[in-house]
Amino acid sequence: MLEYEYALNYVLWGRWDDLFTIMLRTKDNLLEKKIEHFLHAYYYPSQQINVEQSHDELLHYLEHAMASYHVNIY
């Protein structure tokens, strides 16, 4: 659970190096791919819409993962 909270914090505060570290260490393959997609769009923007879309997809996934985790522990 902590990695989702950290990832959300890093996304919100623009701490891309720390987000990259989460991407490398996570065992959640979907989270890894979402972070990778966002960072690639951010560093190599072909269109601004791609950066915004991948950012929103990453945030939605993190919110979903955190909500699912809270449901499973109760």
mmCIF file of the N, C-alpha and C atoms, coordinates in Angstrom:
data_MODEL
# 
_entry.id   MODEL 
# 
loop_
_atom_site.group_PDB 
_atom_site.id 
_atom_site.type_symbol 
_atom_site.label_atom_id 
_atom_site.label_alt_id 
_atom_site.label_comp_id 
_atom_site.label_asym_id 
_atom_site.label_entity_id 
_atom_site.label_seq_id 
_atom_site.pdbx_PDB_ins_code 
_atom_site.Cartn_x 
_atom_site.Cartn_y 
_atom_site.Cartn_z 
_atom_site.occupancy 
_atom_site.B_iso_or_equiv 
_atom_site.pdbx_formal_charge 
_atom_site.auth_seq_id 
_atom_site.auth_comp_id 
_atom_site.auth_asym_id 
_atom_site.auth_atom_id 
_atom_site.pdbx_PDB_model_num 
ATOM 1   N N  . MET A 1 1  ? 0.818   -1.198 0.000   1.00 0.00 ? 1  MET A N  1 
ATOM 2   C CA . MET A 1 1  ? 0.000   0.000  0.000   1.00 0.00 ? 1  MET A CA 1 
ATOM 3   C C  . MET A 1 1  ? 0.858   1.256  0.000   1.00 0.00 ? 1  MET A C  1 
ATOM 4   N N  . LEU A 1 2  ? 1.944   1.210  0.722   1.00 0.00 ? 2  LEU A N  1 
ATOM 5   C CA . LEU A 1 2  ? 2.776   2.391  0.831   1.00 0.00 ? 2  LEU A CA 1 
ATOM 6   C C  . LEU A 1 2  ? 3.260   2.891  -0.521  1.00 0.00 ? 2  LEU A C  1 
ATOM 7   N N  . GLU A 1 3  ? 3.562   1.981  -1.449  1.00 0.00 ? 3  GLU A N  1 
ATOM 8   C CA . GLU A 1 3  ? 4.074   2.428  -2.740  1.00 0.00 ? 3  GLU A CA 1 
ATOM 9   C C  . GLU A 1 3  ? 3.027   3.242  -3.494  1.00 0.00 ? 3  GLU A C  1 
ATOM 10  N N  . TYR A 1 4  ? 1.736   2.934  -3.326  1.00 0.00 ? 4  TYR A N  1 
ATOM 11  C CA . TYR A 1 4  ? 0.696   3.712  -3.987  1.00 0.00 ? 4  TYR A CA 1 
ATOM 12  C C  . TYR A 1 4  ? 0.615   5.113  -3.391  1.00 0.00 ? 4  TYR A C  1 
ATOM 13  N N  . GLU A 1 5  ? 0.702   5.191  -2.079  1.00 0.00 ? 5  GLU A N  1 
ATOM 14  C CA . GLU A 1 5  ? 0.668   6.499  -1.427  1.00 0.00 ? 5  GLU A CA 1 
ATOM 15  C C  . GLU A 1 5  ? 1.878   7.336  -1.819  1.00 0.00 ? 5  GLU A C  1 
ATOM 16  N N  . TYR A 1 6  ? 3.036   6.706  -1.825  1.00 0.00 ? 6  TYR A N  1 
ATOM 17  C CA . TYR A 1 6  ? 4.243   7.421  -2.238  1.00 0.00 ? 6  TYR A CA 1 
ATOM 18  C C  . TYR A 1 6  ? 4.134   7.868  -3.694  1.00 0.00 ? 6  TYR A C  1 
ATOM 19  N N  . ALA A 1 7  ? 3.682   6.974  -4.559  1.00 0.00 ? 7  ALA A N  1 
ATOM 20  C CA . ALA A 1 7  ? 3.552   7.311  -5.977  1.00 0.00 ? 7  ALA A CA 1 
ATOM 21  C C  . ALA A 1 7  ? 2.589   8.478  -6.165  1.00 0.00 ? 7  ALA A C  1 
ATOM 22  N N  . LEU A 1 8  ? 1.463   8.450  -5.461  1.00 0.00 ? 8  LEU A N  1 
ATOM 23  C CA . LEU A 1 8  ? 0.504   9.550  -5.559  1.00 0.00 ? 8  LEU A CA 1 
ATOM 24  C C  . LEU A 1 8  ? 1.138   10.857 -5.105  1.00 0.00 ? 8  LEU A C  1 
ATOM 25  N N  . ASN A 1 9  ? 1.848   10.817 -3.998  1.00 0.00 ? 9  ASN A N  1 
ATOM 26  C CA . ASN A 1 9  ? 2.537   12.003 -3.489  1.00 0.00 ? 9  ASN A CA 1 
ATOM 27  C C  . ASN A 1 9  ? 3.558   12.524 -4.506  1.00 0.00 ? 9  ASN A C  1 
ATOM 28  N N  . TYR A 1 10 ? 4.320   11.623 -5.097  1.00 0.00 ? 10 TYR A N  1 
ATOM 29  C CA . TYR A 1 10 ? 5.343   12.029 -6.058  1.00 0.00 ? 10 TYR A CA 1 
ATOM 30  C C  . TYR A 1 10 ? 4.731   12.625 -7.313  1.00 0.00 ? 10 TYR A C  1 
ATOM 31  N N  . VAL A 1 11 ? 3.598   12.081 -7.748  1.00 0.00 ? 11 VAL A N  1 
ATOM 32  C CA . VAL A 1 11 ? 2.916   12.637 -8.920  1.00 0.00 ? 11 VAL A CA 1 
ATOM 33  C C  . VAL A 1 11 ? 2.406   14.038 -8.611  1.00 0.00 ? 11 VAL A C  1 
ATOM 34  N N  . LEU A 1 12 ? 1.778   14.190 -7.460  1.00 0.00 ? 12 LEU A N  1 
ATOM 35  C CA . LEU A 1 12 ? 1.197   15.486 -7.111  1.00 0.00 ? 12 LEU A CA 1 
ATOM 36  C C  . LEU A 1 12 ? 2.256   16.568 -6.907  1.00 0.00 ? 12 LEU A C  1 
ATOM 37  N N  . TRP A 1 13 ? 3.433   16.183 -6.430  1.00 0.00 ? 13 TRP A N  1 
ATOM 38  C CA . TRP A 1 13 ? 4.477   17.162 -6.150  1.00 0.00 ? 13 TRP A CA 1 
ATOM 39  C C  . TRP A 1 13 ? 5.553   17.233 -7.228  1.00 0.00 ? 13 TRP A C  1 
ATOM 40  N N  . GLY A 1 14 ? 5.381   16.459 -8.293  1.00 0.00 ? 14 GLY A N  1 
ATOM 41  C CA . GLY A 1 14 ? 6.331   16.538 -9.406  1.00 0.00 ? 14 GLY A CA 1 
ATOM 42  C C  . GLY A 1 14 ? 7.699   15.981 -9.092  1.00 0.00 ? 14 GLY A C  1 
ATOM 43  N N  . ARG A 1 15 ? 7.750   14.973 -8.265  1.00 0.00 ? 15 ARG A N  1 
ATOM 44  C CA . ARG A 1 15 ? 9.031   14.360 -7.891  1.00 0.00 ? 15 ARG A CA 1 
ATOM 45  C C  . ARG A 1 15 ? 9.280   13.162 -8.801  1.00 0.00 ? 15 ARG A C  1 
ATOM 46  N N  . TRP A 1 16 ? 9.687   13.455 -10.031 1.00 0.00 ? 16 TRP A N  1 
ATOM 47  C CA . TRP A 1 16 ? 9.786   12.432 -11.073 1.00 0.00 ? 16 TRP A CA 1 
ATOM 48  C C  . TRP A 1 16 ? 10.882  11.414 -10.810 1.00 0.00 ? 16 TRP A C  1 
ATOM 49  N N  . ASP A 1 17 ? 11.984  11.812 -10.207 1.00 0.00 ? 17 ASP A N  1 
ATOM 50  C CA . ASP A 1 17 ? 13.056  10.856 -9.898  1.00 0.00 ? 17 ASP A CA 1 
ATOM 51  C C  . ASP A 1 17 ? 12.585  9.811  -8.898  1.00 0.00 ? 17 ASP A C  1 
ATOM 52  N N  . ASP A 1 18 ? 11.847  10.260 -7.891  1.00 0.00 ? 18 ASP A N  1 
ATOM 53  C CA . ASP A 1 18 ? 11.313  9.329  -6.904  1.00 0.00 ? 18 ASP A CA 1 
ATOM 54  C C  . ASP A 1 18 ? 10.241  8.432  -7.524  1.00 0.00 ? 18 ASP A C  1 
ATOM 55  N N  . LEU A 1 19 ? 9.442   8.995  -8.421  1.00 0.00 ? 19 LEU A N  1 
ATOM 56  C CA . LEU A 1 19 ? 8.431   8.207  -9.124  1.00 0.00 ? 19 LEU A CA 1 
ATOM 57  C C  . LEU A 1 19 ? 9.098   7.129  -9.974  1.00 0.00 ? 19 LEU A C  1 
ATOM 58  N N  . PHE A 1 20 ? 10.198  7.468  -10.606 1.00 0.00 ? 20 PHE A N  1 
ATOM 59  C CA . PHE A 1 20 ? 10.951  6.509  -11.399 1.00 0.00 ? 20 PHE A CA 1 
ATOM 60  C C  . PHE A 1 20 ? 11.455  5.358  -10.515 1.00 0.00 ? 20 PHE A C  1 
ATOM 61  N N  . THR A 1 21 ? 11.899  5.679  -9.319  1.00 0.00 ? 21 THR A N  1 
ATOM 62  C CA . THR A 1 21 ? 12.358  4.656  -8.384  1.00 0.00 ? 21 THR A CA 1 
ATOM 63  C C  . THR A 1 21 ? 11.224  3.700  -8.022  1.00 0.00 ? 21 THR A C  1 
ATOM 64  N N  . ILE A 1 22 ? 10.035  4.250  -7.779  1.00 0.00 ? 22 ILE A N  1 
ATOM 65  C CA . ILE A 1 22 ? 8.863   3.405  -7.503  1.00 0.00 ? 22 ILE A CA 1 
ATOM 66  C C  . ILE A 1 22 ? 8.612   2.487  -8.693  1.00 0.00 ? 22 ILE A C  1 
ATOM 67  N N  . MET A 1 23 ? 8.707   3.034  -9.909  1.00 0.00 ? 23 MET A N  1 
ATOM 68  C CA . MET A 1 23 ? 8.481   2.248  -11.115 1.00 0.00 ? 23 MET A CA 1 
ATOM 69  C C  . MET A 1 23 ? 9.432   1.053  -11.174 1.00 0.00 ? 23 MET A C  1 
ATOM 70  N N  . LEU A 1 24 ? 10.669  1.258  -10.812 1.00 0.00 ? 24 LEU A N  1 
ATOM 71  C CA . LEU A 1 24 ? 11.666  0.189  -10.869 1.00 0.00 ? 24 LEU A CA 1 
ATOM 72  C C  . LEU A 1 24 ? 11.461  -0.873 -9.794  1.00 0.00 ? 24 LEU A C  1 
ATOM 73  N N  . ARG A 1 25 ? 10.929  -0.491 -8.664  1.00 0.00 ? 25 ARG A N  1 
ATOM 74  C CA . ARG A 1 25 ? 10.854  -1.404 -7.518  1.00 0.00 ? 25 ARG A CA 1 
ATOM 75  C C  . ARG A 1 25 ? 9.510   -2.086 -7.324  1.00 0.00 ? 25 ARG A C  1 
ATOM 76  N N  . THR A 1 26 ? 8.454   -1.564 -7.943  1.00 0.00 ? 26 THR A N  1 
ATOM 77  C CA . THR A 1 26 ? 7.123   -2.117 -7.690  1.00 0.00 ? 26 THR A CA 1 
ATOM 78  C C  . THR A 1 26 ? 6.971   -3.515 -8.266  1.00 0.00 ? 26 THR A C  1 
ATOM 79  N N  . LYS A 1 27 ? 6.125   -4.300 -7.620  1.00 0.00 ? 27 LYS A N  1 
ATOM 80  C CA . LYS A 1 27 ? 5.785   -5.618 -8.123  1.00 0.00 ? 27 LYS A CA 1 
ATOM 81  C C  . LYS A 1 27 ? 4.456   -5.567 -8.887  1.00 0.00 ? 27 LYS A C  1 
ATOM 82  N N  . ASP A 1 28 ? 3.811   -4.417 -8.886  1.00 0.00 ? 28 ASP A N  1 
ATOM 83  C CA . ASP A 1 28 ? 2.552   -4.204 -9.598  1.00 0.00 ? 28 ASP A CA 1 
ATOM 84  C C  . ASP A 1 28 ? 2.875   -3.819 -11.044 1.00 0.00 ? 28 ASP A C  1 
ATOM 85  N N  . ASN A 1 29 ? 2.698   -4.749 -11.963 1.00 0.00 ? 29 ASN A N  1 
ATOM 86  C CA . ASN A 1 29 ? 3.058   -4.512 -13.358 1.00 0.00 ? 29 ASN A CA 1 
ATOM 87  C C  . ASN A 1 29 ? 2.256   -3.387 -13.992 1.00 0.00 ? 29 ASN A C  1 
ATOM 88  N N  . LEU A 1 30 ? 0.984   -3.269 -13.623 1.00 0.00 ? 30 LEU A N  1 
ATOM 89  C CA . LEU A 1 30 ? 0.169   -2.207 -14.200 1.00 0.00 ? 30 LEU A CA 1 
ATOM 90  C C  . LEU A 1 30 ? 0.642   -0.833 -13.717 1.00 0.00 ? 30 LEU A C  1 
ATOM 91  N N  . LEU A 1 31 ? 0.971   -0.737 -12.446 1.00 0.00 ? 31 LEU A N  1 
ATOM 92  C CA . LEU A 1 31 ? 1.509   0.520  -11.922 1.00 0.00 ? 31 LEU A CA 1 
ATOM 93  C C  . LEU A 1 31 ? 2.812   0.870  -12.629 1.00 0.00 ? 31 LEU A C  1 
ATOM 94  N N  . GLU A 1 32 ? 3.658   -0.118 -12.811 1.00 0.00 ? 32 GLU A N  1 
ATOM 95  C CA . GLU A 1 32 ? 4.927   0.102  -13.510 1.00 0.00 ? 32 GLU A CA 1 
ATOM 96  C C  . GLU A 1 32 ? 4.693   0.672  -14.903 1.00 0.00 ? 32 GLU A C  1 
ATOM 97  N N  . LYS A 1 33 ? 3.756   0.088  -15.645 1.00 0.00 ? 33 LYS A N  1 
ATOM 98  C CA . LYS A 1 33 ? 3.478   0.538  -17.013 1.00 0.00 ? 33 LYS A CA 1 
ATOM 99  C C  . LYS A 1 33 ? 2.850   1.930  -17.029 1.00 0.00 ? 33 LYS A C  1 
ATOM 100 N N  . LYS A 1 34 ? 1.961   2.223  -16.081 1.00 0.00 ? 34 LYS A N  1 
ATOM 101 C CA . LYS A 1 34 ? 1.324   3.550  -16.013 1.00 0.00 ? 34 LYS A CA 1 
ATOM 102 C C  . LYS A 1 34 ? 2.379   4.627  -15.733 1.00 0.00 ? 34 LYS A C  1 
ATOM 103 N N  . ILE A 1 35 ? 3.278   4.352  -14.805 1.00 0.00 ? 35 ILE A N  1 
ATOM 104 C CA . ILE A 1 35 ? 4.339   5.314  -14.493 1.00 0.00 ? 35 ILE A CA 1 
ATOM 105 C C  . ILE A 1 35 ? 5.250   5.486  -15.694 1.00 0.00 ? 35 ILE A C  1 
ATOM 106 N N  . GLU A 1 36 ? 5.632   4.367  -16.308 1.00 0.00 ? 36 GLU A N  1 
ATOM 107 C CA . GLU A 1 36 ? 6.508   4.430  -17.478 1.00 0.00 ? 36 GLU A CA 1 
ATOM 108 C C  . GLU A 1 36 ? 5.875   5.243  -18.603 1.00 0.00 ? 36 GLU A C  1 
ATOM 109 N N  . HIS A 1 37 ? 4.603   5.011  -18.844 1.00 0.00 ? 37 HIS A N  1 
ATOM 110 C CA . HIS A 1 37 ? 3.893   5.739  -19.908 1.00 0.00 ? 37 HIS A CA 1 
ATOM 111 C C  . HIS A 1 37 ? 3.860   7.238  -19.607 1.00 0.00 ? 37 HIS A C  1 
ATOM 112 N N  . PHE A 1 38 ? 3.566   7.580  -18.357 1.00 0.00 ? 38 PHE A N  1 
ATOM 113 C CA . PHE A 1 38 ? 3.516   8.993  -17.979 1.00 0.00 ? 38 PHE A CA 1 
ATOM 114 C C  . PHE A 1 38 ? 4.884   9.658  -18.099 1.00 0.00 ? 38 PHE A C  1 
ATOM 115 N N  . LEU A 1 39 ? 5.914   9.031  -17.548 1.00 0.00 ? 39 LEU A N  1 
ATOM 116 C CA . LEU A 1 39 ? 7.243   9.641  -17.590 1.00 0.00 ? 39 LEU A CA 1 
ATOM 117 C C  . LEU A 1 39 ? 7.743   9.799  -19.021 1.00 0.00 ? 39 LEU A C  1 
ATOM 118 N N  . HIS A 1 40 ? 7.446   8.824  -19.853 1.00 0.00 ? 40 HIS A N  1 
ATOM 119 C CA . HIS A 1 40 ? 7.850   8.936  -21.259 1.00 0.00 ? 40 HIS A CA 1 
ATOM 120 C C  . HIS A 1 40 ? 7.116   10.102 -21.920 1.00 0.00 ? 40 HIS A C  1 
ATOM 121 N N  . ALA A 1 41 ? 5.822   10.220 -21.684 1.00 0.00 ? 41 ALA A N  1 
ATOM 122 C CA . ALA A 1 41 ? 5.051   11.329 -22.261 1.00 0.00 ? 41 ALA A CA 1 
ATOM 123 C C  . ALA A 1 41 ? 5.545   12.672 -21.723 1.00 0.00 ? 41 ALA A C  1 
ATOM 124 N N  . TYR A 1 42 ? 5.927   12.695 -20.456 1.00 0.00 ? 42 TYR A N  1 
ATOM 125 C CA . TYR A 1 42 ? 6.393   13.945 -19.849 1.00 0.00 ? 42 TYR A CA 1 
ATOM 126 C C  . TYR A 1 42 ? 7.739   14.380 -20.420 1.00 0.00 ? 42 TYR A C  1 
ATOM 127 N N  . TYR A 1 43 ? 8.673   13.450 -20.528 1.00 0.00 ? 43 TYR A N  1 
ATOM 128 C CA . TYR A 1 43 ? 10.011  13.811 -20.980 1.00 0.00 ? 43 TYR A CA 1 
ATOM 129 C C  . TYR A 1 43 ? 10.134  13.932 -22.490 1.00 0.00 ? 43 TYR A C  1 
ATOM 130 N N  . TYR A 1 44 ? 9.257   13.261 -23.224 1.00 0.00 ? 44 TYR A N  1 
ATOM 131 C CA . TYR A 1 44 ? 9.295   13.308 -24.693 1.00 0.00 ? 44 TYR A CA 1 
ATOM 132 C C  . TYR A 1 44 ? 7.919   13.672 -25.235 1.00 0.00 ? 44 TYR A C  1 
ATOM 133 N N  . PRO A 1 45 ? 7.453   14.866 -24.917 1.00 0.00 ? 45 PRO A N  1 
ATOM 134 C CA . PRO A 1 45 ? 6.080   15.220 -25.301 1.00 0.00 ? 45 PRO A CA 1 
ATOM 135 C C  . PRO A 1 45 ? 5.956   15.493 -26.800 1.00 0.00 ? 45 PRO A C  1 
ATOM 136 N N  . SER A 1 46 ? 5.187   14.664 -27.467 1.00 0.00 ? 46 SER A N  1 
ATOM 137 C CA . SER A 1 46 ? 4.883   14.949 -28.866 1.00 0.00 ? 46 SER A CA 1 
ATOM 138 C C  . SER A 1 46 ? 3.678   15.879 -28.927 1.00 0.00 ? 46 SER A C  1 
ATOM 139 N N  . GLN A 1 47 ? 2.772   15.691 -27.978 1.00 0.00 ? 47 GLN A N  1 
ATOM 140 C CA . GLN A 1 47 ? 1.621   16.568 -27.849 1.00 0.00 ? 47 GLN A CA 1 
ATOM 141 C C  . GLN A 1 47 ? 1.299   16.702 -26.363 1.00 0.00 ? 47 GLN A C  1 
ATOM 142 N N  . GLN A 1 48 ? 0.883   17.880 -25.962 1.00 0.00 ? 48 GLN A N  1 
ATOM 143 C CA . GLN A 1 48 ? 0.564   18.134 -24.557 1.00 0.00 ? 48 GLN A CA 1 
ATOM 144 C C  . GLN A 1 48 ? -0.572  17.229 -24.080 1.00 0.00 ? 48 GLN A C  1 
ATOM 145 N N  . ILE A 1 49 ? -1.494  16.909 -24.963 1.00 0.00 ? 49 ILE A N  1 
ATOM 146 C CA . ILE A 1 49 ? -2.637  16.073 -24.584 1.00 0.00 ? 49 ILE A CA 1 
ATOM 147 C C  . ILE A 1 49 ? -2.177  14.698 -24.103 1.00 0.00 ? 49 ILE A C  1 
ATOM 148 N N  . ASN A 1 50 ? -1.093  14.159 -24.680 1.00 0.00 ? 50 ASN A N  1 
ATOM 149 C CA . ASN A 1 50 ? -0.578  12.857 -24.244 1.00 0.00 ? 50 ASN A CA 1 
ATOM 150 C C  . ASN A 1 50 ? -0.060  12.916 -22.815 1.00 0.00 ? 50 ASN A C  1 
ATOM 151 N N  . VAL A 1 51 ? 0.595   14.000 -22.459 1.00 0.00 ? 51 VAL A N  1 
ATOM 152 C CA . VAL A 1 51 ? 1.109   14.166 -21.094 1.00 0.00 ? 51 VAL A CA 1 
ATOM 153 C C  . VAL A 1 51 ? -0.061  14.244 -20.121 1.00 0.00 ? 51 VAL A C  1 
ATOM 154 N N  . GLU A 1 52 ? -1.056  15.043 -20.435 1.00 0.00 ? 52 GLU A N  1 
ATOM 155 C CA . GLU A 1 52 ? -2.212  15.208 -19.555 1.00 0.00 ? 52 GLU A CA 1 
ATOM 156 C C  . GLU A 1 52 ? -2.988  13.906 -19.412 1.00 0.00 ? 52 GLU A C  1 
ATOM 157 N N  . GLN A 1 53 ? -3.172  13.207 -20.517 1.00 0.00 ? 53 GLN A N  1 
ATOM 158 C CA . GLN A 1 53 ? -3.925  11.961 -20.487 1.00 0.00 ? 53 GLN A CA 1 
ATOM 159 C C  . GLN A 1 53 ? -3.200  10.897 -19.664 1.00 0.00 ? 53 GLN A C  1 
ATOM 160 N N  . SER A 1 54 ? -1.907  10.735 -19.872 1.00 0.00 ? 54 SER A N  1 
ATOM 161 C CA . SER A 1 54 ? -1.171  9.724  -19.113 1.00 0.00 ? 54 SER A CA 1 
ATOM 162 C C  . SER A 1 54 ? -1.092  10.095 -17.635 1.00 0.00 ? 54 SER A C  1 
ATOM 163 N N  . HIS A 1 55 ? -1.015  11.393 -17.331 1.00 0.00 ? 55 HIS A N  1 
ATOM 164 C CA . HIS A 1 55 ? -1.026  11.868 -15.942 1.00 0.00 ? 55 HIS A CA 1 
ATOM 165 C C  . HIS A 1 55 ? -2.349  11.504 -15.283 1.00 0.00 ? 55 HIS A C  1 
ATOM 166 N N  . ASP A 1 56 ? -3.455  11.779 -15.973 1.00 0.00 ? 56 ASP A N  1 
ATOM 167 C CA . ASP A 1 56 ? -4.774  11.471 -15.426 1.00 0.00 ? 56 ASP A CA 1 
ATOM 168 C C  . ASP A 1 56 ? -4.974  9.964  -15.259 1.00 0.00 ? 56 ASP A C  1 
ATOM 169 N N  . GLU A 1 57 ? -4.507  9.169  -16.220 1.00 0.00 ? 57 GLU A N  1 
ATOM 170 C CA . GLU A 1 57 ? -4.630  7.714  -16.115 1.00 0.00 ? 57 GLU A CA 1 
ATOM 171 C C  . GLU A 1 57 ? -3.853  7.182  -14.916 1.00 0.00 ? 57 GLU A C  1 
ATOM 172 N N  . LEU A 1 58 ? -2.680  7.719  -14.681 1.00 0.00 ? 58 LEU A N  1 
ATOM 173 C CA . LEU A 1 58 ? -1.877  7.299  -13.533 1.00 0.00 ? 58 LEU A CA 1 
ATOM 174 C C  . LEU A 1 58 ? -2.585  7.667  -12.229 1.00 0.00 ? 58 LEU A C  1 
ATOM 175 N N  . LEU A 1 59 ? -3.117  8.876  -12.143 1.00 0.00 ? 59 LEU A N  1 
ATOM 176 C CA . LEU A 1 59 ? -3.836  9.279  -10.934 1.00 0.00 ? 59 LEU A CA 1 
ATOM 177 C C  . LEU A 1 59 ? -5.062  8.408  -10.694 1.00 0.00 ? 59 LEU A C  1 
ATOM 178 N N  . HIS A 1 60 ? -5.824  8.119  -11.739 1.00 0.00 ? 60 HIS A N  1 
ATOM 179 C CA . HIS A 1 60 ? -7.012  7.273  -11.598 1.00 0.00 ? 60 HIS A CA 1 
ATOM 180 C C  . HIS A 1 60 ? -6.632  5.872  -11.127 1.00 0.00 ? 60 HIS A C  1 
ATOM 181 N N  . TYR A 1 61 ? -5.556  5.333  -11.671 1.00 0.00 ? 61 TYR A N  1 
ATOM 182 C CA . TYR A 1 61 ? -5.121  4.004  -11.253 1.00 0.00 ? 61 TYR A CA 1 
ATOM 183 C C  . TYR A 1 61 ? -4.705  4.009  -9.782  1.00 0.00 ? 61 TYR A C  1 
ATOM 184 N N  . LEU A 1 62 ? -3.957  5.021  -9.377  1.00 0.00 ? 62 LEU A N  1 
ATOM 185 C CA . LEU A 1 62 ? -3.521  5.096  -7.984  1.00 0.00 ? 62 LEU A CA 1 
ATOM 186 C C  . LEU A 1 62 ? -4.715  5.215  -7.041  1.00 0.00 ? 62 LEU A C  1 
ATOM 187 N N  . GLU A 1 63 ? -5.697  6.024  -7.406  1.00 0.00 ? 63 GLU A N  1 
ATOM 188 C CA . GLU A 1 63 ? -6.901  6.160  -6.579  1.00 0.00 ? 63 GLU A CA 1 
ATOM 189 C C  . GLU A 1 63 ? -7.634  4.828  -6.481  1.00 0.00 ? 63 GLU A C  1 
ATOM 190 N N  . HIS A 1 64 ? -7.758  4.133  -7.613  1.00 0.00 ? 64 HIS A N  1 
ATOM 191 C CA . HIS A 1 64 ? -8.432  2.832  -7.625  1.00 0.00 ? 64 HIS A CA 1 
ATOM 192 C C  . HIS A 1 64 ? -7.670  1.814  -6.779  1.00 0.00 ? 64 HIS A C  1 
ATOM 193 N N  . ALA A 1 65 ? -6.361  1.762  -6.922  1.00 0.00 ? 65 ALA A N  1 
ATOM 194 C CA . ALA A 1 65 ? -5.548  0.802  -6.173  1.00 0.00 ? 65 ALA A CA 1 
ATOM 195 C C  . ALA A 1 65 ? -5.629  1.068  -4.675  1.00 0.00 ? 65 ALA A C  1 
ATOM 196 N N  . MET A 1 66 ? -5.607  2.323  -4.300  1.00 0.00 ? 66 MET A N  1 
ATOM 197 C CA . MET A 1 66 ? -5.672  2.667  -2.882  1.00 0.00 ? 66 MET A CA 1 
ATOM 198 C C  . MET A 1 66 ? -7.049  2.329  -2.318  1.00 0.00 ? 66 MET A C  1 
ATOM 199 N N  . ALA A 1 67 ? -8.122  2.600  -3.085  1.00 0.00 ? 67 ALA A N  1 
ATOM 200 C CA . ALA A 1 67 ? -9.482  2.275  -2.639  1.00 0.00 ? 67 ALA A CA 1 
ATOM 201 C C  . ALA A 1 67 ? -9.656  0.765  -2.500  1.00 0.00 ? 67 ALA A C  1 
ATOM 202 N N  . SER A 1 68 ? -9.125  0.010  -3.446  1.00 0.00 ? 68 SER A N  1 
ATOM 203 C CA . SER A 1 68 ? -9.226  -1.452 -3.404  1.00 0.00 ? 68 SER A CA 1 
ATOM 204 C C  . SER A 1 68 ? -8.483  -2.002 -2.204  1.00 0.00 ? 68 SER A C  1 
ATOM 205 N N  . TYR A 1 69 ? -7.349  -1.426 -1.898  1.00 0.00 ? 69 TYR A N  1 
ATOM 206 C CA . TYR A 1 69 ? -6.568  -1.885 -0.755  1.00 0.00 ? 69 TYR A CA 1 
ATOM 207 C C  . TYR A 1 69 ? -7.328  -1.661 0.543   1.00 0.00 ? 69 TYR A C  1 
ATOM 208 N N  . HIS A 1 70 ? -7.966  -0.490 0.673   1.00 0.00 ? 70 HIS A N  1 
ATOM 209 C CA . HIS A 1 70 ? -8.718  -0.183 1.902   1.00 0.00 ? 70 HIS A CA 1 
ATOM 210 C C  . HIS A 1 70 ? -9.899  -1.113 2.048   1.00 0.00 ? 70 HIS A C  1 
ATOM 211 N N  . VAL A 1 71 ? -10.551 -1.494 0.977   1.00 0.00 ? 71 VAL A N  1 
ATOM 212 C CA . VAL A 1 71 ? -11.670 -2.415 1.029   1.00 0.00 ? 71 VAL A CA 1 
ATOM 213 C C  . VAL A 1 71 ? -11.195 -3.791 1.468   1.00 0.00 ? 71 VAL A C  1 
ATOM 214 N N  . ASN A 1 72 ? -10.056 -4.237 0.971   1.00 0.00 ? 72 ASN A N  1 
ATOM 215 C CA . ASN A 1 72 ? -9.551  -5.574 1.283   1.00 0.00 ? 72 ASN A CA 1 
ATOM 216 C C  . ASN A 1 72 ? -9.066  -5.733 2.721   1.00 0.00 ? 72 ASN A C  1 
ATOM 217 N N  . ILE A 1 73 ? -8.637  -4.654 3.364   1.00 0.00 ? 73 ILE A N  1 
ATOM 218 C CA . ILE A 1 73 ? -8.126  -4.808 4.732   1.00 0.00 ? 73 ILE A CA 1 
ATOM 219 C C  . ILE A 1 73 ? -9.229  -4.731 5.766   1.00 0.00 ? 73 ILE A C  1 
ATOM 220 N N  . TYR A 1 74 ? -10.422 -4.319 5.387   1.00 0.00 ? 74 TYR A N  1 
ATOM 221 C CA . TYR A 1 74 ? -11.528 -4.209 6.364   1.00 0.00 ? 74 TYR A CA 1 
ATOM 222 C C  . TYR A 1 74 ? -12.476 -5.298 6.209   1.00 0.00 ? 74 TYR A C  1 
# 
